[in-house]
Amino acid sequence: MSHIPYTLSHIAGILQPESFIRQPGLVISQLVIDSRSVIDPEASLFFALSGKRDGHEFLQDAWDAGIRSFVISDRSCLERFPDANLLLVDDVLDALQKLAAYNRQQYGLKVLAVTGSNGKTVVKEWLYQLLAADFNIVRSPRSFNSQIGVPLSVWQINEAHNLGIFEAGISKAGEMDNLESVIRPEVGILTNIGEAHAEGFTSSAEKLLEKLKLFRGTELFIYCPEYTTGIAEKDLPGKNRFSWSMKQKADLQVLFTEPIEGRTYIRARYQGDEIECLIPFRDRASLENGIICWATLLALGYTPQEADIRLEKLTLVGMRLELKTGINQCSLIDDSYSADISSLAVALDFLNLQNQHPKKTLILSDLYETGKPDHVLYAEIAALLKQKQLNRLIGIGPHISAAAELFDLEKEFYNSTQDFIVNFPAVHFSNETILLKGARKFEFERISKLISQKIHDTVLEIDLNALAGNLQFYRSKLRPGVKLMAMVKAFSYGSGSFEIANLLQYHKADYLAVAYTDEGVALRKAGITMPIMVMSPEPSAFDAIIKYRLEPEIYNLDILKSFTAYLNEHERGYPVHLKLDTGMHRLGFDQPDIPELVNLLENLDKIKVASVFSHLVGSEEQVHDEFTKHQLQRYGDMAGQIAERLGYPFIRHISNTSGITRHPEAQLDMVRLGIGLYGFDGGLPGNKGLQTVAVLKTTVTQVKHIKPNETVGYSRRGVLPEGGTIATVKIGYADGYTRRFGNGVGQMLINGIKVPTVGSICMDMCMLNVTGLDVKTGDEVIVFDGRHTIADLAEQIGTIPYEILTNISQRVKRVYFYE
Ligand SMILES: *Cc1c(COP(=O)(O)O)cnc(C)c1O
């Protein structure tokens, strides 16, 4: 392999730690920050970073995964892991950056760095597409651009590479210096500067100046002057500069842009001539990112003709793994974007987090990993597949086919995608999770079409990373040791069933809660093994509750008696949860019930009280704070009376989402997190700190021109006195877009512009007023997303986000993204 063989003693020489090394000659090839994503444990060095959770907590997991070498800052680990190779440093993150910076300095390759508020990843990926024909490129995986992502990216550099393209992002002042010393770019590219990530800085000027530190030592700086206003020319970085603009004189001055059949024609002035290019996208963001790439090609010395030829072939960057429903009861994870070992490891992890089918299949194309001979590359992959316990491999391409004998599992090989497609009827898929992963050249989207269920044009996209981020957000607010129950009732507030539960199980939530038994049964059938509480345990479902080890909420004496009677006489300690009414007046035991309840419980060996809980009625609003206190007090009294008589401990819980945010004293032993997971919190102004989980999209089916005084839709409710243009879109009240949104009350986004509804909402469709806009059949329409939010929609019709989310009907297909 062409990476410098870094031995532990070499690394110790670089980091100067206090070292306790048993295997000084051990060669390290992988730097690991998460024990779950190891590829080759022997050759991995684990960095115990402290983020929202302290990496030292995961040393045991890493050890169990086979890792033997660690960079730590907590001295107590020396005793806990006497047989490990330990490098004790003051600051683990700093050590990671130092090691990466060292690796960077060993090579003389040309390095491009990209930063900005938006578009970094797209620009980086597009430059890769544009330059791959001329260079052996190493680039940041996905959107690895943080204090941790950058060093991990730069660590990949080896002697086979002659060009590096890395992105850098910062969230607070002072961070860019570190990234600059790791990347040491020769060319700097500034992308769109928007409002993203303004937090962590006192002003946007401060933010920009911090960003520009990345380019301090560059030979060439490529930028748009509108994004650097307020900074004197002499203070801009770069020995040489290349500017582009759509508004003013610049090295590349865009004169006009015009959409043509889904593409954009661009004309510009460059070195005194008019030049042109065609970019295969229409939306504003892609257009701008395309122009940045155009400017970069020209600044690097490509001719306008060559740049035009290359830009026209740009393809969409889909960085996310997509989980969808497949044919024959299969789930499909679609990833036809990047085919290298590190992204394969991430995809396999996501595959392994799926429990809903017994079998796991990987369809994999030839991989392109610069600087590794085939036998080494495929042996590594074979080891990875073994480690991740894959059941079947379908290899596509001459290289992987030639390495067939290296793979020790059920396998079949095809020379090309076409070969596979021709043979498709003979390939058997049923009740399995299929990971589809191929280099772009293999056009695996053709395979995806064959094995995924057709998705209608209206889809609810769920961002699983955002959901995991929201989970971490609330976790970081909990006192150590407080447990977390994740509320996945009502199809996880409309967002999914096992898809969400798999993720929560993986992230080690302590409990799940569903409303009805059948929701719990569905989760068990999909392989969810963690404890599940059922809030409305109907007697007709006791059988299923017991069969699937679900834990009923007991809210009155009748349920308690009938459930106990139902249990087998040999049953001991079946877990149940007692619900107390402290003011909600919905379900639960009242104070006067308590004596009889405890009398009964004392003599019941069959069941065990796992927890005692209540529910806050107004945790999000200050006006109810007095009442919240009163509820807590009541809860404390009642739970205390139960505890006194039971003689064994149980979990106490009362807080919901806003309770966590606004009432730290109500955390008790556990909290129940609901709507916050999905990105909303009535107790958190502007939902600050939460990420958007759900995006609802549909498409334009037809565009019509309406004459003055004609009407639109049922009962002639839609009136356009001046005439105009309407777009019919494929979503109606049967999808959950209620009739209350009709007649201009609701709005949707088309090509970034908000447009109102016209006329009544129909069952499967509705009409939007797009007068004066460039809208075509097939255009994407956003019903809600992170900009035009569910909270906005809720306000338009006077309801709450909970109702908007849970209303989206089951016929709207859900697609899950993970990166
Ligand atoms: C739905 C529910 C929750 C979660 O409430 P959020 O406001 O969504 O966090 C908690 N506890 C009970 C009993 C619930 O029914």
The ligand as an ORCA input file, in Angstrom:
! r2SCAN-3c Opt
* xyz 0 1
  C     -47.257     11.737     23.358
  C     -46.821     11.623     24.735
  C     -45.579     12.136     25.146
  C     -44.688     12.921     24.252
  O     -45.066     14.257     24.202
  P     -44.296     15.329     23.319
  O     -44.874     16.617     23.658
  O     -44.509     14.935     21.911
  O     -42.867     15.182     23.718
  C     -45.177     11.885     26.436
  N     -45.961     11.188     27.285
  C     -47.162     10.708     26.931
  C     -47.967      9.965     27.923
  C     -47.637     10.914     25.651
  O     -48.834     10.443     25.304
*
